[in-house]
Amino acid sequence: MTFEEDIRNAVNTLNQGGIILYPTDTIWGLGCDATNPEAVEKIFHIKNRKENKSLILLVDGESMLQEYVSDIPDVAYDILDVTETPVTIIYPQGKNLAAGIYSEDGSVGIRICNDKFCRDLIGKFGKPIVSTSANISMQKPPENFRGIKEIIINSADYVVKFRQEDQKKYRASPVIKVHKNGEIKIIRK
């Protein structure tokens, strides 16, 4: 299967409200259309995750970020300009997303992907994609495809072929919360 066919199959699954298992710019993730409430609910069910725990999203650039975040603090742009590795930023107020995406305070965690596969996937899909670690809630996230439990693999409507053989060990991104007043807080290193 070619890179393009893999992306096309993943996009078709997302468009139908399905769940994909895919490699991100960090660890493997379960993903869905971040604007589809039913798909988001499926993610919570698969992960056995409490619905009051928000989900991280992936976007392909600043223009898509602006469509789903209200009033991006300047400090967030500063962080994006200086970081050389993937970083997830929790923005004060999301918009245009499924209800289950937001934290109780309306904030939303989003990462701009620089990974070619993810950027192409998100770009072709045209909307943010949920990216939650490919594991049952409260269990250790997998470092690569081989670490993903069969129950998670079988729960996905489409499993991306790209990077399945990669044995490199990946880790989740740091998470930084930015406030409207410019204050920042490191949530995960």
Residue frames relative to the residue before (quaternion, step in Angstrom):
aa qw qx qy qz dx dy dz
M 1.0000 0.0000 0.0000 0.0000 0.00 0.00 0.00
T 0.3897 -0.7264 0.5158 0.2332 3.56 -0.94 0.86
F 0.6944 -0.4508 0.3835 0.4093 3.51 -1.40 0.35
E 0.6891 0.4944 -0.2753 0.4527 3.59 0.87 -1.01
E 0.6455 0.5093 -0.3256 0.4669 3.61 1.00 -0.78
D 0.6198 0.5449 -0.3308 0.4578 3.56 1.04 -0.82
I 0.6656 0.4854 -0.2945 0.4844 3.59 0.93 -0.89
R 0.6446 0.5240 -0.3255 0.4516 3.60 0.91 -0.89
N 0.6603 0.5009 -0.3076 0.4674 3.62 0.93 -0.87
A 0.6499 0.5088 -0.3141 0.4692 3.58 0.99 -0.82
V 0.6530 0.5094 -0.3102 0.4667 3.60 0.94 -0.87
N 0.6360 0.5249 -0.3299 0.4595 3.60 0.95 -0.83
T 0.6463 0.5146 -0.3113 0.4698 3.57 1.00 -0.85
L 0.6541 0.5075 -0.3089 0.4681 3.59 0.92 -0.90
N 0.6596 0.5218 -0.3052 0.4466 3.60 0.94 -0.88
Q 0.6982 0.4449 -0.2609 0.4965 3.59 1.17 -0.57
G 0.5759 -0.6114 0.3690 0.3979 3.59 1.27 0.19
G 0.4647 0.7067 -0.4184 0.3309 3.56 1.28 0.33
I 0.4763 -0.6428 0.5329 0.2758 3.50 -1.44 0.15
I 0.1461 -0.7757 0.6080 0.0857 3.55 -0.97 0.88
L 0.2403 -0.6894 0.6593 0.1794 3.51 -1.33 0.49
Y 0.1380 0.8361 -0.5021 0.1728 3.57 -0.42 1.20
P 0.4938 -0.6311 0.4986 0.3305 3.56 -1.22 0.48
T 0.1964 -0.7689 0.5956 0.1242 3.56 -0.96 0.83
D 0.6986 -0.4129 0.3427 0.4732 3.56 -1.23 -0.36
T 0.7061 0.3025 -0.2375 0.5946 3.58 1.34 0.00
I 0.8214 -0.1249 0.1219 0.5430 3.62 -0.46 -1.17
W 0.6354 -0.4928 0.4115 0.4290 3.57 -1.32 0.16
G 0.1111 -0.8228 0.5568 0.0246 3.54 -1.03 0.82
L 0.3925 -0.6093 0.6169 0.3069 3.48 -1.40 0.26
G 0.0195 -0.8351 0.5489 -0.0297 3.54 -0.81 0.95
C 0.0286 0.7620 -0.6469 0.0083 3.49 -1.34 0.44
D 0.6714 -0.4444 0.3999 0.4379 3.53 -1.38 0.02
A 0.3592 -0.7743 0.4881 0.1821 3.58 -0.52 1.21
T 0.6650 0.4732 -0.3132 0.4855 3.61 1.25 -0.08
N 0.6331 0.5371 -0.3137 0.4608 3.59 1.31 -0.10
P 0.3561 -0.7808 0.4698 0.2068 3.63 -0.27 1.24
E 0.6493 0.5174 -0.3279 0.4508 3.62 0.98 -0.78
A 0.6479 0.5060 -0.3169 0.4730 3.60 0.99 -0.80
V 0.6380 0.5198 -0.3238 0.4668 3.58 0.98 -0.84
E 0.6335 0.5301 -0.3264 0.4594 3.58 0.99 -0.80
K 0.6149 0.5460 -0.3413 0.4553 3.61 1.05 -0.75
I 0.6248 0.5398 -0.3358 0.4532 3.59 1.00 -0.83
F 0.6540 0.5091 -0.3146 0.4627 3.60 0.87 -0.92
H 0.6537 0.5183 -0.3061 0.4585 3.58 0.99 -0.87
I 0.6570 0.5146 -0.3111 0.4547 3.61 0.86 -0.95
K 0.7463 0.4146 -0.2204 0.4717 3.57 0.85 -0.98
N 0.3121 -0.7425 0.5181 0.2878 3.58 1.29 -0.29
R 0.3651 0.7499 -0.4454 0.3257 3.50 1.07 0.95
K 0.5102 -0.6340 0.4851 0.3198 3.55 -1.05 0.77
E 0.4879 -0.7087 0.4367 0.2626 3.55 -0.90 0.95
N 0.6108 0.5340 -0.3787 0.4454 3.60 1.19 -0.11
K 0.5708 0.5357 -0.3914 0.4838 3.60 1.30 0.13
S 0.3755 -0.7620 0.4819 0.2147 3.57 -0.55 1.14
L 0.3870 -0.7064 0.5520 0.2158 3.54 -1.36 0.29
I 0.4279 -0.6672 0.5438 0.2758 3.57 -1.23 0.53
L 0.2085 -0.7664 0.5983 0.1057 3.54 -1.16 0.74
L 0.2533 -0.7249 0.6146 0.1807 3.52 -1.30 0.42
V 0.0624 -0.7593 0.6473 0.0266 3.55 -1.11 0.84
D 0.4945 -0.6945 0.4461 0.2722 3.56 -1.22 0.41
G 0.8224 -0.0639 0.0300 0.5645 3.61 1.18 0.06
E 0.7321 -0.4474 0.2968 0.4192 3.54 -1.35 0.12
S 0.6314 0.5363 -0.3661 0.4238 3.62 0.96 -0.67
M 0.6548 0.4734 -0.3184 0.4957 3.61 1.00 -0.72
L 0.5896 0.5750 -0.3561 0.4415 3.58 1.04 -0.75
Q 0.6810 0.5111 -0.2840 0.4408 3.57 0.90 -0.95
E 0.6194 0.5522 -0.3404 0.4422 3.60 1.17 -0.50
Y 0.7868 0.3336 -0.1393 0.5003 3.57 1.18 -0.59
V 0.7005 0.3593 -0.2612 0.5586 3.59 1.30 0.16
S 0.3123 -0.7249 0.5832 0.1919 3.57 -0.97 0.90
D 0.8735 -0.0175 0.0159 0.4863 3.58 -0.99 0.83
I 0.0575 -0.8143 0.5775 -0.0109 3.57 0.23 1.27
P 0.4062 -0.7200 0.5027 0.2526 3.62 -0.65 1.06
D 0.5982 -0.5929 0.4039 0.3571 3.60 -1.05 0.77
V 0.6131 0.5712 -0.3545 0.4150 3.58 1.02 -0.75
A 0.5903 0.5622 -0.3724 0.4436 3.62 1.11 -0.56
Y 0.6496 0.4956 -0.3176 0.4811 3.60 0.97 -0.81
D 0.6150 0.5433 -0.3432 0.4570 3.58 1.06 -0.75
I 0.6479 0.5101 -0.3132 0.4710 3.58 0.94 -0.87
L 0.6667 0.5077 -0.2991 0.4563 3.58 0.88 -0.94
D 0.6545 0.5325 -0.3070 0.4402 3.60 1.05 -0.76
V 0.7743 0.3818 -0.1970 0.4647 3.60 0.97 -0.77
T 0.6092 0.5768 -0.3711 0.3982 3.61 1.12 -0.40
E 0.2501 -0.7742 0.5669 0.1292 3.55 -1.01 0.86
T 0.7213 0.3433 -0.2232 0.5586 3.57 1.26 -0.23
P 0.6683 -0.5006 0.3463 0.4277 3.60 -1.19 0.37
V 0.0284 0.7818 -0.6214 0.0423 3.57 -0.97 0.90
T 0.2742 -0.7392 0.5943 0.1586 3.55 -1.01 0.88
I 0.1394 -0.7840 0.6025 0.0544 3.53 -0.87 1.00
I 0.2622 -0.7264 0.6135 0.1650 3.55 -0.99 0.91
Y 0.2057 -0.7955 0.5661 0.0665 3.53 -0.56 1.27
P 0.6303 -0.6011 0.3427 0.3520 3.60 -1.06 0.76
Q 0.8309 0.0184 0.0395 0.5547 3.61 0.93 -0.78
G 0.2070 -0.7756 0.5877 0.1011 3.55 -0.69 1.13
K 0.0873 -0.7796 0.6155 0.0758 3.55 -1.33 0.16
N 0.8326 0.2663 -0.1884 0.4476 3.57 -1.32 0.40
L 0.5706 0.5855 -0.3767 0.4354 3.60 1.16 0.57
A 0.6269 -0.5031 0.4195 0.4217 3.58 -1.29 0.24
A 0.6426 -0.5818 0.3486 0.3563 3.56 -1.05 0.82
G 0.6834 0.5250 -0.2976 0.4108 3.61 0.89 -0.83
I 0.5488 0.6357 -0.3808 0.3869 3.57 1.26 -0.20
Y 0.6997 0.5127 -0.2699 0.4179 3.57 0.94 -0.92
S 0.4590 -0.5951 0.5689 0.3339 3.53 -1.30 0.41
E 0.7063 -0.4638 0.3162 0.4314 3.57 -1.25 0.25
D 0.7037 0.4506 -0.2642 0.4816 3.61 1.11 -0.61
G 0.6038 -0.5885 0.3437 0.4134 3.60 1.29 0.13
S 0.5108 0.6508 -0.4243 0.3681 3.59 1.24 -0.11
V 0.1465 -0.7857 0.5981 0.0587 3.54 -1.28 0.44
G 0.3161 -0.7527 0.5543 0.1619 3.57 -1.00 0.92
I 0.0501 0.8086 -0.5784 0.0953 3.56 -0.68 1.15
R 0.1204 -0.7660 0.6275 0.0704 3.53 -1.14 0.77
I 0.3131 -0.7055 0.6022 0.2040 3.55 -1.00 0.88
C 0.2909 -0.7891 0.5223 0.1409 3.57 -0.65 1.13
N 0.1862 -0.7625 0.6085 0.1165 3.52 -1.11 0.77
D 0.4748 0.6696 -0.4216 0.3853 3.56 1.34 -0.20
K 0.5204 -0.6791 0.4157 0.3086 3.60 -0.76 1.02
F 0.6512 0.5178 -0.3345 0.4427 3.59 0.85 -0.89
C 0.6969 0.4760 -0.2755 0.4602 3.59 0.80 -1.03
R 0.6519 0.5134 -0.3281 0.4513 3.58 0.90 -0.86
D 0.6588 0.4987 -0.3071 0.4722 3.58 0.94 -0.88
L 0.6454 0.5275 -0.3126 0.4556 3.57 0.95 -0.92
I 0.6971 0.4618 -0.2716 0.4764 3.59 0.80 -1.02
G 0.6444 0.5361 -0.3141 0.4458 3.56 0.98 -0.87
K 0.6872 0.4614 -0.2811 0.4856 3.59 0.93 -0.87
F 0.6514 0.4965 -0.3147 0.4796 3.60 1.08 -0.68
G 0.3152 -0.8096 0.4449 0.2176 3.58 1.09 -0.73
K 0.7356 0.2899 -0.1970 0.5796 3.58 1.30 0.13
P 0.6296 -0.5187 0.3957 0.4218 3.60 -1.23 0.26
I 0.2372 -0.7475 0.6064 0.1315 3.53 -1.21 0.65
V 0.4802 -0.6330 0.5235 0.3078 3.55 -1.00 0.85
S 0.0209 -0.7739 0.6330 0.0082 3.54 -1.11 0.74
T 0.1553 0.7628 -0.6081 0.1556 3.54 -0.18 1.30
S 0.6191 -0.5898 0.3577 0.3755 3.56 -0.94 0.85
A 0.4812 -0.6972 0.4717 0.2445 3.55 -1.07 0.89
N 0.5350 0.5751 -0.4341 0.4411 3.54 0.51 1.25
I 0.5782 -0.5211 0.4751 0.4104 3.53 -1.33 0.19
S 0.6145 -0.5787 0.3909 0.3671 3.57 -1.02 0.80
M 0.8220 0.2175 -0.2217 0.4774 3.54 -1.10 0.93
Q 0.5992 0.5092 -0.3859 0.4824 3.62 1.25 0.11
K 0.6363 -0.5421 0.3864 0.3898 3.56 -1.22 0.45
P 0.4423 -0.6889 0.4979 0.2860 3.61 -0.88 0.88
P 0.5230 -0.6449 0.4502 0.3284 3.60 -1.06 0.67
E 0.4318 -0.7015 0.5078 0.2521 3.58 -1.08 0.74
N 0.7713 -0.0292 0.0116 0.6357 3.57 1.28 -0.41
F 0.7654 -0.3865 0.2377 0.4564 3.59 -1.28 0.06
R 0.6346 0.5612 -0.3341 0.4131 3.59 0.97 -0.82
G 0.6757 0.5091 -0.2909 0.4468 3.59 1.14 -0.51
I 0.5386 0.6291 -0.4028 0.3898 3.59 1.27 -0.07
K 0.4275 -0.7129 0.4981 0.2469 3.58 -0.80 1.01
E 0.6330 -0.5785 0.3810 0.3457 3.54 -1.15 0.76
I 0.6114 0.5651 -0.3541 0.4260 3.60 1.03 -0.74
I 0.6545 0.4880 -0.3045 0.4907 3.60 1.08 -0.71
I 0.6351 0.5266 -0.3297 0.4590 3.59 0.92 -0.90
N 0.7094 0.4689 -0.2610 0.4569 3.58 0.87 -0.95
S 0.6335 0.5490 -0.3354 0.4299 3.60 1.17 -0.42
A 0.6118 0.5636 -0.3485 0.4320 3.59 1.21 -0.42
D 0.4493 -0.6743 0.5184 0.2731 3.55 -1.14 0.71
Y 0.7816 0.0342 -0.0412 0.6214 3.58 1.22 -0.47
V 0.1680 -0.7662 0.6158 0.0746 3.55 -0.93 1.00
V 0.3932 -0.7315 0.5123 0.2188 3.56 -0.57 1.19
K 0.4108 -0.7228 0.5083 0.2245 3.57 -0.99 0.88
F 0.5821 0.6205 -0.3612 0.3816 3.57 1.08 -0.78
R 0.8660 0.1257 -0.1434 0.4624 3.56 -1.04 0.96
Q 0.3645 0.7389 -0.5017 0.2637 3.63 1.17 0.27
E 0.7118 0.4546 -0.2570 0.4697 3.60 1.04 -0.73
D 0.4789 0.6751 -0.4346 0.3550 3.59 1.26 -0.22
Q 0.1771 -0.8165 0.5443 0.0754 3.59 -0.67 1.09
K 0.3728 0.7139 -0.5002 0.3181 3.57 1.28 0.12
K 0.3662 -0.7255 0.5373 0.2256 3.59 -1.08 0.69
Y 0.1528 -0.7958 0.5850 0.0338 3.53 -0.71 1.18
R 0.1534 -0.7732 0.6039 0.1182 3.54 -1.27 0.34
A 0.6374 -0.5371 0.3969 0.3843 3.53 -1.26 0.48
S 0.5567 -0.6234 0.4418 0.3262 3.55 -1.18 0.58
P 0.5568 -0.5333 0.4920 0.4043 3.55 -1.28 0.30
V 0.2053 -0.7586 0.6059 0.1232 3.59 -1.19 0.57
I 0.0497 -0.7886 0.6124 -0.0244 3.55 -0.84 1.10
K 0.2276 -0.7606 0.5930 0.1346 3.57 -0.86 0.96
V 0.1338 -0.7780 0.6105 0.0651 3.57 -0.88 1.00
H 0.2623 -0.7598 0.5794 0.1349 3.53 -1.04 0.84
K 0.6745 -0.5102 0.3520 0.4011 3.57 -1.22 0.47
N 0.6962 0.4796 -0.2705 0.4607 3.59 1.07 -0.73
G 0.6205 -0.5750 0.3335 0.4161 3.59 1.29 0.10
E 0.4904 0.6473 -0.4366 0.3871 3.57 1.27 -0.12
I 0.1381 -0.7862 0.5965 0.0838 3.57 -1.09 0.73
K 0.0912 -0.7711 0.6274 0.0583 3.54 -1.22 0.52
I 0.3260 -0.7296 0.5652 0.2047 3.58 -0.85 0.96
I 0.2391 -0.7895 0.5579 0.0913 3.54 -0.65 1.21
R 0.7861 -0.0250 0.0495 0.6156 3.59 1.00 -0.90
K 0.3252 -0.7552 0.5414 0.1753 3.56 -0.87 1.00
